[in-house]
Amino acid sequence: MKKKVVAFILACLVALTAVPVGGWAEESKPESKPKEGSAAELAPEALSAILMDADTGTVIYEKNSREKLPPASITKIMTMLLTMEAIHDGKLKLTDKVRASEYAASMGGSQIFLEPGEEMTVDEMLKGVAMASGNDASVAMAEKIAGSEQAFVELMNAKAQQLGLKDTHFANCNGLPVKNHYSSAHDIAVMSRELLKYPQITKYTGAYQDYLRKSSAKPFWLVNTNKLVRFYTGADGLKTGYTGEAKFCLSATAKRDGMRVVAVVLGEPNTKTRNNEVSSMFDYAFSQYTMKSVYKPGDLLGSVKVEKGVLPELKIQADRSYSVLVKKGGTKETLRHELQLAPSLKAPVRAGDPVGKLVVYQDGKRLKAFNITAPVAVEKAGWWKLFKRTMSNLFSL
């Protein structure tokens, strides 16, 4: 009898050690590295993260990407975006002088130590914002573009609304802690993609070191706060951020073999973890995905008839590269695409008017739909031109 009792107790003990208890399982830490071919745990320490293809906007990986969080100095991505737009629109030149107001010079935190009344060019201010994360330089640029920081913040929020950013509201132009100032990893990735439409921005965000006031008695050495631009092959931006509230944040971009990706992490515990997790996100994207071109710029897509137009037919050419992001090592089936052009258009047609869609499929699944627009305007033809065209058609018959 005693032997049976002892055997029963031993069996129970073995069973308890073999079956994991729920409480113990919850306390175990997740793996810091993803399994091969998996994006399950690319950013385990981040509060929020997203990995996105910069060209198509395809989301490769995300974690709490819509959560509203303090963005710290990643705010300056929007500040740089509005600056680049102003340059593109001719409202600002890189050689224009920017004067630092007393208010701009009073900014604390990361700065380039502007003196009240000091002048620098837009080119120099961009270096100060992109590389040194200068809060003072950001305010100086805001005042140059909009007259005041508050007016500039209104432009920032208007641009956020235009881009469809539903989880973003700005209260300043530099990311210093303030009430009602927040964004999300998803929204930051979208504004990062928008900033990258101006390729010259990486001249600033991708530089590791430079100087301000180089010819003066007190040259200021700039070292990029984003160390990945030096230590990760292909990385050339975009913006770091840190406050006690936001923790360590980064919106980074890298390009390899014609493929550019954007990785955003918010709320990381330290810079080492932040950089390691973003590097892992980049590694995953470049090892697991590739870009496939459907049409190249200048390729003829088709034509659309224009009723009563100066041109009877509008030739549609690819105005950019139409590419899709596909998984490596997947199906060998060739990508299939459908060009869905309107059967005809009525004059007048404006440049940029929608004329159809290019839809790309793989394995029967829709990967991407591109809007196709009119490359040029087509005015309505006069009666004499239409008459001659009609007669010409009759004679040709």
N, C-alpha and C positions, 0 to 999 in steps of 0.2 A: 504494500500500500504506500509506504514512504517513498519507494522508488518511483511510483507513478506520480506522486505529488511533486517530487523534485524535477522529474522529466517535464511535467506541465509548466512549472515555474521557468525552467530554462527555455522552453519553447516560446513562452510569452516574452521573455527578455530578448530573444533573437528577433521576434516579430517587431518589437518596438524599435530596435536599432535598424531594422531593414526598411521601415515605413517612415518617410520624412514627415515631420510635424509641421503644420501650416505656419506657425509662428516662427520656427527656425528658417523656413524657406523664404519668408519675407525679409528676414534680416540679412540674407546672403546678398553680396553685391553683384550687379550685372557685370558681364565681361566688358572690358574697356575696348576690345577690338571686335569688329563684326566677323561672323563666320564668312568664309570665302563665298563671294557671290551674293551676300546678304547685306542689307542696309539697316538691319534691325536695331543695332546699337552703335550708330556712328558718333553720336554726341551724348554719351550717357550722363555727363556732368552738367551739361547746359540746361538751363530752365526752358529754353526755346531754341529751335534751330530749323534751318531749311537749306536744301541744296537744289539749285535750279540751273538749268541750261540757259545761258545768257541770250542766245540767239532766238530760240523758240519759246522760252518761258516755261518749258516742261519741268515739272517738279519731280526730282529724282528721289528725294528723301525729305521728310519733315517730321518735326516733333513739337507739338504745342505751338505751331507756327502762327496762329492767329491770336495768341495771348497778348494782351496789352501790357507792355512793360516799359520802364524808363530806358531810353536808348543811349543816354550819355552822349558822347561826342560823335556817335554815328549820325546824330542830327546834322552834322556838317556835310553829309552827302547831299541833302536837299539844298544847303547853302551853296555848295559847289555847283549843283545842277542849275540853279537860277543864275549863277555867275556865268556858266558856260552858255546858257541860253542868251543872256544879254550880249555876250561876245558874238555869238552866232548871228544875232539879229542886228548887229551893228550899233547897239546902244552903248557898247563898251569896247575898248581896245586894251590889249595886254600892256601897251605902253602908257596908258592913262595913269595919272597920279592919283593916289588915294590918301587923303589926309586923316590921321587918327584924331578923333575928338577926345576930349577929356573923359567922356563916358566910356568910349572904346578902350582907352588906355587903362581904365580902372578895373578891367576884368581880371579876376583871379584864376586859379587853376593853371592849366597848360597855356602858355603864352609865348610870344616872341618879344615881349617887353617893349612894346611901342610906347614912345613918349608922347604926351599931348602935343599936337601940332606936327608930329613927324609925318613925313610923306614917303610912301613907297609906291612902286608901280603895281598894277593889277597882277602882273606876272609874279612879282615878289610876294604879294599877299597870298596868292594861290599856293605858293610854296609853304608859306607859314601856316595856312589852313590844312593842307593835305599832309604835310610831313610832320610838322611840330604840333598839330592840332591846336593852333593858336586861337584861344577864345577872343583875344583882343583883335586879331586879324579878321575873324569872322564878323564881329560887330562893325569893324571899319568898312568891310565890303558891303555889309547890309545897308549901312548908312549911305554909302556911295551909290548903290543901286536904287534904293527906295526913299532916301531922305532921313529915315529913322529906323531903328530896329523893329519897332512895333509895326510900321508900315510894311517892312520886309517880311515879318512873321505872317501878316495877312496874305502876302504873295505865296509864302510857303504852304499855308493851309489851302489856298485856292488851287495850287499845283497838285497838292495831295488829293483834293477832290476830283480834279481833272483826270488824275491817274487811277481813280477808283479805289483809293486807299481808305478802307472803312475802319481800320484799327489805329489810325494815326491822328494826333492833334499836337501842333507845335505851340509853344509859349515863348520860346526864344530861338536864336539862330545858332547857338553853340552847344546846347545840351547840358548846361549847368543845372543842377537840381532846382526845379520850380514846379509849382502845382499845375495840374492839367497838361502835362507834357509827356506824351507817351507814343509808342509805335509798336509794331510787331515784327517778328522775323520775316514774315511773308511780305509785309509792306516795304520793309527795308530792302529786300531783294528786288522788288519791283522798281523802287526808285534808283537802286544801284544799276539795274539794267538800263534805265532811262539815262543815267549819267554816262554810261559806257557808249551811248550813241555818239558821244563826242570823243573820238579816239585820242585826241591830244591830252585828255585829262590824265591818262596814264603816264605822261611825261612827268607829272607832279606826284601822283600817288605811287608810281613804280620806282621812283628814285630813292636810293637808300640814304644818301647824304648829299648835302649842298651847303651853301653859305648865304647868309643875308648880311648886308652892310660890309661886304667883302673888302671894299676899298677904304673903309673908314678905320678909325683908330680902335674901334671895338667890333670886330667882325663876330657874327653870331653863327655858330656851327649848327646846322640842322641835321638831325639823325631821325630817320623815319621811325615812328612809333610802331609800325607794322613790320616786324622782323622777317615775316615770310617773304617779303620782296627780295630779301638777300638769300634766304636759306631754302626756299622752295622753288624749284625750277618751273618757270612759267608764270609765277605770281607777280602781279604788277598793280596791286591795289587791294582794298580801297580805303577803308577807314577803321581805326580802332576807337574804343571808348572805355572809360572807367569813371565811376563814382561809387561812393560807399553804398548807395542805394541800388544802382544798376549792376554792380560787380563788373566783371571783365567781359567786354563785348567786342565783336569784330564782324565787319562785312568785308569779305575777301573775294578776290577774283583771280583766276589763273587761266592761261590759254596754252593748249598743246595740240599739235596736229590739226589746227583749224577749228578746234572746239574750245569754247570759252564757257566756264561755269562760274556761278556766284554761290558762295557759302556764307551763311549768316548764323552766328551763335550769340545768344544773350544770356547773361547771368552766370558766366563761368566763374569758378572759384579762384583762379589765378592765371597769369599769362602763359605759363608752361602748358597747363591743361588746355587752355583756349587754343593755342597754336597747334598742339598735338591733335586735337579733335578736328580742327579745320583741315589740317594736313591729311588726316584719315579720310575726310569727306572728299577732298580733291583726289586722293589715290583711288577711292572707290569709283568716282565718276569717270576718271580717265582709263581705268582698267576694265570697267564693265560696259561702257557706252561709247558710241561713235556717231559722227554726223554723216548722213547720207544725202547727197545732193539730188534734187529732183530736176530743177532748172537752174542754170547759171545766168548771171546778169547779161542781158542782151539777147538771150534765146527767144525765138519766136514762139509764142504760146498759141496763137490763133488770130482770128479776125472777127469783127462784129459789124454788121451792116448798120449804116446810119441813115435813117429815113429823112429825106429833105435836107441833108447836110452838105456843107461845102465839100467835104470828103464823103464819097459814097460808102466807104468802108474804113474801119479803124483797125489798124494792125496792133495787136497787143504783144508787147515784148516784156520779158522779165526785167523789172526795174531794180531787182536785187537778187540775192541768192535765195532760192526756195529750198530749204533743207529740213530734214527731220532727224530727231534723236532716236537711235535704235539701240537695243541691247546687243552686246557682242555675244557670239556663241549661241544665238537663238536659232530660230527657224532659218532655213536657207531659201525660203520662198522670196521671190523678187518683190520689191515694193510695187504696189499698184497705185496709180493716181487717175483721177477723173478731173477733166477741165470742164467746168459747168459755166459756159458763157451765155449771156443773154442772146436770144435769137436775133434781136435787132434793138436799136436805140433810136429815139426821136431827137433830132436837133432842136435846140442847141444842147451840146454836151460839154460839161465843164471838166477840166483836168482834175482828176481825183474822184470823179463820180464812179460809184460801183458799177462794174460790168459783169461780175460773176465771181466764182470761187474755184480754187484749186484744192481738191480734197485728196489726201494721201491715206492709203490703207496698208495694213500688214496683217496677214493671217485673217483677213476678213474684218479686222477691227480698224475703226477710224483713228488714225494717229494725229492728224492735224488738218485744219482747214485754213487756207490763206484767202484773204479778200483780194480780188483782182480789180484794179481801178483803171480808168481811162488815162493814158499817158499824156495826152494833149487835149486841148479844147477843140471842139468842132462847132463852128457857127452854122446858123441856118442859111441855106443857099437862097439866092434871089430867084425870082420866077424865070428870068432869062437863062440863068445857068441850069435850072431844072428842065427848062424847055429843050435846051441844046443836048442835055444828057439823055432826055427821052428820045429825041430824034436820032441821036447816035446809037442808042440801043436798038431802035427800030431798023436802022440801016445795017447794023451788024447781024441782025436776024435774017 
